Amino acid sequence: RGDLPKKYFLNQQMMGRILMNYKKFHITRILFSLFLIVGLCFLLIINTTASRGQAINDETLPANSKYLPIILRQPTPTSTSTPVPTPTPEPITQGVLTFHQADDSIPYNWFSYVPSSLNIAQSNYIWVSGVHGNLVTDDYNLITEESRNQAEWRTELAEQHKLILIVPVIPRPYTNYIYVVSLTWKVFLEETSYIYQRPDYKLNAMLDKFSYDLRGNGYNVQDKIFIDGFSAGAMFAQRYALLHPARVKALAAGQCGGAMTLPESAYGSTQMEWPVGIYDFNTLVGYPFDLQSYQQVHQYIYIGDQDTNNSTLWGWGELWKSQEQVDFLINTFGSTDPIRLQNQVSYLNSHDYNNIEFHMYPGVGHTITSQMVNDTFSFFNSFR
């Protein structure tokens, strides 16, 4: 070796390094290729599994299948709504007749009065009164002013008997006439203009709103109300108790338009539809009649024995569905309002409606007397 040139040995060393580097590169390439092949195989397996999973979801599985879906469907996103803040109770001013303007939540105007003599810690009742049908007009402002008049003279009674007064302003339109305050069958129809539909619901909104405000200001307010009315107001009060008996503690109704709506579906073989009876109650109103609650509503029905000229039974178009309804009431219960109401209450008393009383005032026509008012509050106070 010593005879070989030095340059030869340098070339041999360089060739050795090149050969070693080549072997390393070749091994690296082989490893990289193997890694790539393994990766592609893995992706292929995943894709096949996913395809099978999408074909076997919770809709295609039999109800008794022991298999679970491999990939579940994307869950339906739940809607996220911003919580509605609890409204702050409005302040209560005692001894002042307050006007409440109609708005989106309560579409009717209304008045309220909280007696200045009221003890907020005692058990207090809301008294709904002043509902009237005195004006037939499209001018709602005129009806509001008449309701204000009805409310004003009742504030003294509210003070005297320590009752919280609410007076709703219910329209009685001239155009496209509907006797809204009487709770005629037309107020339950979808084709009736919304403003004339379900005045009972609108009163409920007033009661709920004002009860919330009262309680928020520390008043002890009972859930059940007292409600009274005369003539058109009595029709509203008596039928409101049929529609929402669980809300009513006691009612007083004078004259009732000449006939009560009976809490019965039939009289013998005669079906009694609203407003004669409740045969079509569920279909018309949208929920079943609550007989159990109704039999717990204390009722005082009254009329003057000379009150014979203001009946709603003069014809069928204003309130009744047909002339047959009018004829049935007259032929079955009597030809005059005083006799008819008396016979209706007697009929109900004989069918276990012991919660209903009747009183006839001698020598009295279509008017409210001081004796009627005193008897109404004596009746209410006996159930406080």
C-alpha positions as CSV (number, residue, x, y, z in Angstrom):
1,R,0.0,0.0,0.0
2,G,2.8,2.3,0.7
3,D,3.6,2.1,-3.0
4,L,0.2,3.7,-4.0
5,P,-0.1,7.4,-4.4
6,K,-1.6,9.4,-1.6
7,K,-4.2,10.7,-3.9
8,Y,-5.5,7.1,-4.4
9,F,-6.3,6.7,-0.7
10,L,-8.1,10.1,-0.6
11,N,-10.4,9.0,-3.5
12,Q,-11.1,5.7,-1.7
13,Q,-12.2,7.5,1.5
14,M,-14.4,9.8,-0.5
15,M,-16.1,6.9,-2.3
16,G,-16.7,5.2,1.0
17,R,-18.4,8.3,2.4
18,I,-20.6,8.6,-0.8
19,L,-21.6,5.0,-0.6
20,M,-22.5,5.3,3.1
21,N,-24.6,8.4,2.4
22,Y,-26.3,6.7,-0.5
23,K,-27.3,3.7,1.8
24,K,-28.7,6.1,4.4
25,F,-30.7,8.0,1.7
26,H,-32.0,4.8,0.3
27,I,-33.2,3.5,3.7
28,T,-34.8,6.9,4.4
29,R,-36.7,6.8,1.1
30,I,-37.9,3.3,1.9
31,L,-39.1,4.3,5.3
32,F,-40.9,7.4,3.9
33,S,-42.6,5.3,1.2
34,L,-43.7,2.8,3.9
35,F,-45.1,5.6,6.0
36,L,-46.9,7.1,3.1
37,I,-48.5,3.7,2.2
38,V,-49.6,3.1,5.8
39,G,-51.1,6.6,5.9
40,L,-53.1,6.1,2.7
41,C,-54.4,2.8,4.0
42,F,-55.5,4.4,7.3
43,L,-57.3,7.2,5.5
44,L,-59.1,4.6,3.3
45,I,-60.2,2.7,6.3
46,I,-61.6,5.8,8.0
47,N,-63.5,6.9,4.9
48,T,-65.1,3.4,4.5
49,T,-66.1,3.4,8.2
50,A,-67.6,6.9,7.9
51,S,-69.6,5.9,4.8
52,R,-71.0,2.9,6.7
53,G,-71.8,5.1,9.7
54,Q,-73.8,7.6,7.7
55,A,-75.9,4.8,6.2
56,I,-76.8,3.4,9.6
57,N,-78.3,6.2,11.5
58,D,-81.0,6.3,14.2
59,E,-83.8,6.6,11.5
60,T,-82.8,3.4,9.6
61,L,-82.2,1.2,12.7
62,P,-85.1,-1.0,13.6
63,A,-86.7,-0.2,16.9
64,N,-85.4,-3.5,18.5
65,S,-82.0,-3.3,16.9
66,K,-79.0,-4.2,19.1
67,Y,-76.8,-2.0,16.9
68,L,-76.0,1.6,17.6
69,P,-75.3,4.1,14.9
70,I,-71.6,4.5,14.3
71,I,-71.9,8.2,13.4
72,L,-74.9,10.1,14.9
73,R,-76.6,12.8,12.9
74,Q,-75.7,16.4,13.6
75,P,-78.0,17.5,16.5
76,T,-80.5,20.1,15.6
77,P,-79.3,23.4,17.0
78,T,-81.5,24.6,19.9
79,S,-82.7,28.2,19.5
80,T,-81.2,30.6,21.9
81,S,-83.5,33.3,23.0
82,T,-82.7,36.3,25.1
83,P,-84.5,35.9,28.5
84,V,-87.3,38.5,28.8
85,P,-86.7,40.6,31.9
86,T,-89.3,40.6,34.6
87,P,-91.2,43.8,34.4
88,T,-90.9,46.2,37.3
89,P,-94.3,46.6,39.1
90,E,-95.8,50.0,38.5
91,P,-96.3,52.1,41.6
92,I,-99.8,52.2,43.2
93,T,-101.4,55.4,44.2
94,Q,-104.3,55.0,46.6
95,G,-107.3,57.3,46.6
96,V,-106.9,58.3,42.9
97,L,-109.0,57.0,39.9
98,T,-106.3,55.9,37.4
99,F,-106.8,55.7,33.7
100,H,-104.9,52.9,31.8
101,Q,-104.4,53.5,28.1
102,A,-104.8,50.5,25.8
103,D,-101.6,49.0,24.5
104,D,-100.3,45.9,22.7
105,S,-100.7,43.7,25.8
106,I,-104.1,45.0,26.9
107,P,-106.1,46.3,23.8
108,Y,-108.9,48.0,25.9
109,N,-108.7,51.1,28.0
110,W,-109.5,50.6,31.7
111,F,-109.8,52.3,35.0
112,S,-108.6,51.3,38.4
113,Y,-109.1,52.6,41.9
114,V,-107.3,51.6,45.1
115,P,-109.1,52.9,48.2
116,S,-107.1,55.2,50.4
117,S,-108.5,53.4,53.5
118,L,-107.1,50.0,52.3
119,N,-104.8,48.1,54.6
120,I,-102.3,46.5,52.2
121,A,-101.5,43.7,54.6
122,Q,-105.0,42.5,55.0
123,S,-106.8,40.1,52.6
124,N,-108.0,42.3,49.7
125,Y,-110.2,41.6,46.8
126,I,-110.5,43.1,43.3
127,W,-114.0,44.2,42.4
128,V,-114.9,44.3,38.6
129,S,-117.8,46.6,38.0
130,G,-119.0,49.5,35.7
131,V,-119.3,47.3,32.6
132,H,-122.0,48.8,30.4
133,G,-123.7,48.8,27.0
134,N,-125.1,52.4,27.3
135,L,-123.7,53.6,24.0
136,V,-123.8,52.1,20.5
137,T,-121.0,54.0,18.7
138,D,-117.8,53.6,16.7
139,D,-116.3,56.4,18.8
140,Y,-114.3,54.5,21.5
141,N,-113.5,57.8,23.3
142,L,-117.2,58.3,24.0
143,I,-117.5,54.8,25.5
144,T,-114.3,55.5,27.5
145,E,-115.8,58.7,29.0
146,E,-119.0,56.8,29.9
147,S,-116.9,54.2,31.6
148,R,-115.1,56.9,33.5
149,N,-118.5,58.2,34.7
150,Q,-119.4,54.6,35.8
151,A,-116.1,54.4,37.6
152,E,-116.3,57.7,39.4
153,W,-119.4,57.1,41.4
154,R,-118.2,53.6,42.3
155,T,-115.0,54.9,44.0
156,E,-117.1,55.8,47.1
157,L,-118.4,52.3,47.3
158,A,-114.9,51.0,46.9
159,E,-113.8,53.1,49.8
160,Q,-116.7,52.1,51.9
161,H,-116.3,48.3,51.3
162,K,-112.5,48.4,50.9
163,L,-112.5,46.8,47.5
164,I,-110.0,47.4,44.7
165,L,-112.0,48.6,41.7
166,I,-111.4,47.7,38.0
167,V,-113.6,49.1,35.2
168,P,-112.9,47.8,31.7
169,V,-113.9,49.8,28.7
170,I,-115.6,47.4,26.3
171,P,-116.7,48.7,22.9
172,R,-120.2,48.4,21.4
173,P,-119.7,49.3,17.7
174,Y,-122.3,50.8,15.4
175,T,-120.6,49.7,12.2
176,N,-120.6,45.9,11.8
177,Y,-122.6,45.8,15.0
178,I,-121.6,43.2,17.6
179,Y,-123.0,43.2,21.1
180,V,-119.5,42.6,22.6
181,V,-120.3,43.3,26.2
182,S,-123.0,40.6,26.2
183,L,-120.4,37.9,25.3
184,T,-122.5,36.9,22.3
185,W,-121.4,33.8,20.4
186,K,-119.9,36.1,17.8
187,V,-117.0,37.2,20.1
188,F,-115.7,33.6,19.9
189,L,-115.4,33.5,16.1
190,E,-112.1,33.9,14.3
191,E,-113.6,36.0,11.5
192,T,-114.7,38.6,14.1
193,S,-112.4,41.6,14.3
194,Y,-109.8,41.1,17.0
195,I,-110.8,44.2,18.9
196,Y,-114.3,42.6,19.4
197,Q,-113.1,39.1,20.1
198,R,-113.0,37.7,23.7
199,P,-113.4,40.7,25.9
200,D,-113.2,38.2,28.8
201,Y,-109.5,37.5,27.8
202,K,-108.9,41.2,27.8
203,L,-110.3,41.6,31.3
204,N,-108.1,38.7,32.4
205,A,-105.0,40.6,31.1
206,M,-106.1,43.6,33.2
207,L,-106.6,41.5,36.3
208,D,-103.2,39.7,35.8
209,K,-101.3,43.0,35.2
210,F,-102.9,44.9,38.1
211,S,-102.6,41.9,40.5
212,Y,-98.9,41.7,39.7
213,D,-98.4,45.5,40.3
214,L,-100.3,45.3,43.6
215,R,-98.4,42.4,44.9
216,G,-95.1,44.0,43.8
217,N,-96.1,46.9,46.0
218,G,-96.8,44.8,49.0
219,Y,-100.5,44.3,48.7
220,N,-102.1,41.1,49.8
221,V,-104.5,40.4,46.9
222,Q,-106.7,37.4,46.5
223,D,-106.7,35.4,43.3
224,K,-110.5,35.3,43.0
225,I,-112.6,38.5,42.3
226,F,-116.0,39.9,42.9
227,I,-117.9,41.0,39.8
228,D,-121.2,42.7,39.4
229,G,-123.3,44.3,36.7
230,F,-126.7,45.4,35.7
231,S,-128.5,44.8,32.3
232,A,-125.6,44.5,29.8
233,G,-123.1,44.5,32.6
234,A,-125.0,41.6,34.2
235,M,-124.8,39.6,31.0
236,F,-121.1,40.1,31.0
237,A,-120.7,39.2,34.7
238,Q,-122.9,36.1,34.5
239,R,-121.3,34.7,31.4
240,Y,-117.8,35.7,32.5
241,A,-118.3,33.4,35.5
242,L,-119.2,30.5,33.1
243,L,-116.1,31.1,31.0
244,H,-113.7,31.6,34.0
245,P,-115.3,30.2,37.1
246,A,-112.0,29.6,38.8
247,R,-111.3,33.4,38.8
248,V,-114.6,34.4,40.5
249,K,-115.4,34.4,44.2
250,A,-118.9,35.8,43.9
251,L,-121.1,37.7,41.4
252,A,-124.2,39.8,41.5
253,A,-126.2,40.2,38.3
254,G,-129.3,42.4,37.8
255,Q,-131.8,41.7,35.0
256,C,-129.2,39.8,32.9
257,G,-130.8,41.0,29.6
258,G,-133.9,38.9,30.4
259,A,-132.3,35.5,30.6
260,M,-129.3,33.7,32.1
261,T,-127.0,31.4,30.2
262,L,-127.6,28.1,31.9
263,P,-124.6,25.8,32.8
264,E,-126.4,22.9,31.2
265,S,-126.1,21.3,27.7
266,A,-129.7,20.2,27.3
267,Y,-133.2,20.7,28.7
268,G,-134.9,17.5,28.2
269,S,-134.4,16.6,24.6
270,T,-133.6,20.2,23.6
271,Q,-129.9,21.0,23.1
272,M,-129.1,24.4,24.5
273,E,-126.3,26.2,22.5
274,W,-124.6,29.4,23.7
275,P,-125.9,31.8,24.9
276,V,-128.9,29.7,26.1
277,G,-126.7,27.0,27.5
278,I,-123.3,25.3,27.1
279,Y,-124.0,22.5,24.6
280,D,-121.4,23.9,22.2
281,F,-119.1,25.4,24.9
282,N,-116.0,23.3,24.1
283,T,-116.2,23.9,20.3
284,L,-117.1,27.6,20.6
285,V,-114.8,28.6,23.5
286,G,-111.9,26.2,22.9
287,Y,-111.8,24.4,26.3
288,P,-114.1,22.3,28.5
289,F,-116.6,23.8,30.9
290,D,-115.4,23.7,34.5
291,L,-118.5,22.6,36.3
292,Q,-116.7,21.9,39.6
293,S,-115.4,25.5,39.8
294,Y,-118.6,27.0,38.6
295,Q,-120.6,25.3,41.4
296,Q,-118.3,27.1,43.9
297,V,-119.1,30.6,42.5
298,H,-121.6,32.3,44.8
299,Q,-124.3,34.1,42.7
300,Y,-126.9,36.7,43.4
301,I,-129.4,37.1,40.6
302,Y,-132.0,39.9,40.9
303,I,-134.5,42.0,39.0
304,G,-137.4,44.4,39.7
305,D,-140.8,42.9,39.2
306,Q,-141.7,45.9,36.8
307,D,-138.6,45.4,34.7
308,T,-140.4,44.1,31.6
309,N,-139.5,46.5,28.8
310,N,-135.7,46.1,28.3
311,S,-135.4,42.5,27.3
312,T,-133.0,41.2,24.7
313,L,-135.6,38.6,23.7
314,W,-137.4,41.0,21.4
315,G,-135.6,39.4,18.4
316,W,-132.8,37.0,17.7
317,G,-130.3,39.1,15.7
318,E,-128.6,41.1,18.4
319,L,-127.7,38.3,20.8
320,W,-129.2,35.0,20.0
321,K,-128.3,32.6,17.2
322,S,-131.9,32.0,16.1
323,Q,-135.5,32.7,16.7
324,E,-135.9,29.2,18.0
325,Q,-133.6,30.1,20.9
326,V,-135.8,33.0,21.8
327,D,-139.0,30.9,21.5
328,F,-137.5,28.2,23.7
329,L,-136.6,30.6,26.5
330,I,-140.1,32.2,26.4
331,N,-142.1,29.0,26.2
332,T,-140.0,27.2,28.7
333,F,-139.2,29.7,31.4
334,G,-141.7,32.5,31.0
335,S,-142.9,35.4,28.8
336,T,-141.5,38.3,30.9
337,D,-137.9,38.9,32.2
338,P,-138.8,38.8,36.0
339,I,-140.7,35.5,35.7
340,R,-138.1,34.0,33.3
341,L,-135.1,34.7,35.6
342,Q,-137.0,33.4,38.6
343,N,-137.9,30.2,36.9
344,Q,-134.4,29.7,35.6
345,V,-132.9,30.0,39.1
346,S,-135.5,27.7,40.5
347,Y,-134.7,25.2,37.7
348,L,-131.0,25.4,38.6
349,N,-131.6,25.1,42.3
350,S,-133.6,21.9,41.6
351,H,-130.5,20.5,39.8
352,D,-128.1,21.0,42.7
353,Y,-126.9,24.5,41.9
354,N,-127.2,25.6,45.5
355,N,-124.7,28.4,44.9
356,I,-127.3,30.6,43.1
357,E,-129.8,32.9,44.9
358,F,-132.6,35.0,43.4
359,H,-134.3,38.1,44.6
360,M,-137.2,40.1,43.0
361,Y,-137.7,43.7,44.1
362,P,-141.3,44.8,44.1
363,G,-142.3,48.0,42.3
364,V,-139.0,48.4,40.6
365,G,-138.4,48.8,36.9
366,H,-135.2,48.8,34.9
367,T,-133.0,50.7,37.3
368,I,-130.5,50.2,40.1
369,T,-131.8,51.1,43.5
370,S,-129.9,51.8,46.7
371,Q,-131.4,48.6,48.2
372,M,-130.0,46.6,45.3
373,V,-126.6,48.1,45.9
374,N,-126.7,47.4,49.6
375,D,-127.8,43.8,49.1
376,T,-125.0,43.2,46.5
377,F,-122.3,44.2,49.0
378,S,-124.0,42.4,51.9
379,F,-123.8,39.3,49.6
380,F,-120.2,39.9,48.7
381,N,-119.1,40.6,52.3
382,S,-120.6,37.4,53.5
383,F,-117.9,35.5,51.5
384,R,-114.8,37.5,52.4
